[in-house]
Amino acid sequence: MDTLIFATNNQHKVEEVREVLGKRFEIITLKEAGMDIDIPEPYDTLEANASEKSKTIYELTQKNCFSEDTGLEVSALNGEPGVKSARYAGEPPSFKANIEKLLSNMDAAQNREARFRTVISLIIDKKEFQFEGICEGEIICEERGQSGFGYDPVFIPKGSTLTFAEMDMKQKSIFSHRKKAMDKLISFLRSGE
């Protein structure tokens, strides 16, 4: 079984990724790799932030690793919150405060279109590869559901009537931006076998 360090401290993301990868790869979190660091995301694109995280971990460990950066991009807000999704309402990061700010900013918006976009940066044998996953959908006016994290209670993916927060992990993976990016990563890793 191949081991990959997943450059994140977000346990929700780790659970989603482990669900997708199954038994084929062993995913080690930063904590499990004995690393207690929070890597900054200073750039204004998901691609650059994902790259920064994976390069930092690779330089520190010399082990194959991957990272991801995900943003919610809302049409009516010119792509906001985008790369600032996790800290949209400021510090410290708060899912609840982020959702409140989003709904407040969209109060008068007729266009509710939005999309989640994930970019994965994989560094394997010193080379970097990137994979993107997108989930189109819309933002509703009030929170629904108890599952998931982040903006899940106000996001309905295209093709569903449920928010991500009303879905279990299996249902969510049908639409998930993260799963789409992970599927590309997996097929890339398998092509090298």
C-alpha positions in Angstrom: 0.0 0.0 0.0 1.4 3.4 -1.0 1.6 6.1 1.6 0.8 9.8 0.9 0.9 12.7 3.3 -2.2 14.8 3.0 -1.0 18.4 3.8 -4.0 19.4 5.9 -5.2 19.7 9.5 -8.8 19.6 8.5 -10.2 16.3 9.8 -13.4 16.6 7.7 -11.4 16.8 4.5 -9.3 13.8 5.6 -12.5 11.7 6.1 -13.8 12.7 2.7 -10.5 11.8 1.0 -10.2 8.4 2.9 -13.7 7.6 1.8 -12.8 8.2 -1.8 -9.4 6.5 -1.8 -10.6 3.4 0.1 -8.0 0.8 0.9 -5.7 1.5 -2.1 -3.6 4.2 -0.5 -2.7 5.0 3.1 -3.4 8.6 3.8 -1.4 10.2 6.6 -2.4 13.6 8.0 0.2 16.2 9.0 -0.5 15.3 12.7 0.0 11.6 12.0 3.3 12.5 10.2 4.4 14.3 13.4 4.1 17.8 11.9 2.4 20.5 13.9 2.3 23.3 11.3 -0.3 25.5 9.8 0.8 26.4 6.2 -0.2 29.8 5.1 -2.3 30.3 2.0 -1.0 33.7 0.8 -1.9 33.6 -2.9 -5.0 34.7 -4.7 -5.5 31.5 -6.6 -6.4 28.0 -5.4 -3.7 26.6 -7.7 -0.9 28.6 -6.1 -2.1 27.9 -2.5 -2.4 24.2 -3.1 1.1 24.2 -4.6 2.5 26.2 -1.7 1.2 23.6 0.8 2.4 20.5 -1.0 5.9 22.0 -1.8 6.3 23.0 1.9 5.5 19.5 3.1 7.7 17.8 0.4 10.7 20.1 1.3 10.3 19.2 5.0 9.7 15.5 4.6 11.1 14.4 1.2 8.0 12.2 1.1 5.3 12.0 -1.6 2.4 14.2 -0.6 -0.6 16.1 -1.8 -2.6 19.1 -0.7 -5.7 20.8 -1.8 -7.3 24.2 -1.8 -11.0 24.6 -2.1 -13.1 27.6 -2.7 -16.8 28.5 -3.0 -17.2 30.8 -6.0 -20.5 32.7 -6.1 -21.5 34.4 -9.4 -23.4 37.3 -7.8 -20.4 38.1 -5.7 -17.9 38.1 -8.6 -16.4 34.8 -7.5 -16.2 35.5 -3.8 -15.5 34.1 -1.3 -13.1 32.1 -3.5 -9.6 31.6 -2.0 -10.9 33.4 1.2 -13.7 30.8 1.7 -12.3 29.4 5.1 -11.8 32.9 6.5 -14.5 34.9 4.7 -15.8 36.5 7.9 -12.3 37.0 9.3 -10.3 35.4 12.1 -10.7 33.0 13.8 -12.2 30.9 11.0 -15.9 30.1 11.7 -18.3 28.1 9.5 -21.3 29.9 11.1 -19.9 33.4 10.7 -18.9 32.7 7.1 -22.4 31.5 6.2 -24.0 34.5 7.9 -21.7 36.9 5.9 -22.4 35.0 2.6 -26.2 35.1 3.1 -26.1 38.7 4.1 -24.0 39.7 1.1 -26.4 37.7 -1.2 -29.5 39.2 0.4 -30.8 41.0 -2.7 -29.2 38.6 -5.3 -31.5 37.1 -7.9 -28.7 35.0 -9.3 -28.0 32.3 -6.8 -25.5 30.3 -8.9 -22.3 29.1 -7.2 -19.7 26.4 -7.6 -17.3 24.7 -5.4 -13.8 24.3 -6.9 -11.0 22.1 -5.6 -7.5 22.1 -6.9 -5.2 19.2 -5.7 -1.4 19.6 -5.9 0.4 16.2 -5.9 4.2 16.0 -5.5 5.5 12.6 -6.4 9.2 12.0 -6.9 9.9 15.7 -6.9 7.4 16.5 -9.7 4.2 18.4 -9.2 0.9 17.6 -10.9 -2.4 19.4 -10.4 -6.0 18.1 -10.7 -9.2 20.1 -10.6 -12.8 19.2 -9.5 -15.9 21.4 -9.9 -19.4 21.1 -8.5 -21.9 23.5 -9.9 -24.9 24.4 -7.8 -26.7 27.3 -6.0 -26.9 29.0 -2.7 -30.2 28.8 -0.8 -31.5 31.5 1.6 -31.3 29.6 4.8 -29.4 26.7 6.3 -30.6 23.1 5.9 -29.1 19.9 7.3 -26.6 18.8 10.0 -23.9 17.0 8.1 -20.8 18.2 6.3 -18.9 21.4 7.1 -18.2 24.8 5.7 -20.9 26.1 3.4 -22.6 22.7 3.0 -25.9 23.8 4.7 -26.6 26.5 2.1 -25.2 24.8 -1.1 -27.4 22.6 -3.3 -25.5 20.8 -6.1 -27.0 20.8 -9.6 -29.1 17.7 -10.0 -30.2 17.5 -6.4 -32.8 19.0 -4.1 -30.8 18.4 -1.0 -28.0 20.6 0.4 -24.6 18.9 1.0 -25.4 19.1 4.7 -28.6 17.0 4.2 -26.6 14.2 2.5 -24.6 11.4 3.9 -21.0 10.9 2.7 -22.1 8.5 0.0 -24.7 10.8 -1.4 -22.3 13.8 -1.3 -19.6 11.9 -3.1 -21.9 11.6 -6.2 -21.6 15.4 -6.7 -18.5 16.4 -4.7 -15.9 18.7 -6.2 -13.3 17.1 -4.0 -14.2 13.6 -5.2 -14.0 14.7 -8.8 -10.5 16.1 -8.2 -9.5 13.0 -6.2 -10.8 10.7 -9.0 -8.4 12.4 -11.4 -5.6 12.0 -8.8 -6.4 8.3 -8.4 -6.5 7.6 -12.1 -3.2 9.4 -12.5 -1.6 7.4 -9.6 -3.0 4.1 -11.0 -1.7 4.9 -14.5 1.9 4.7 -13.1 1.4 1.2 -11.6 
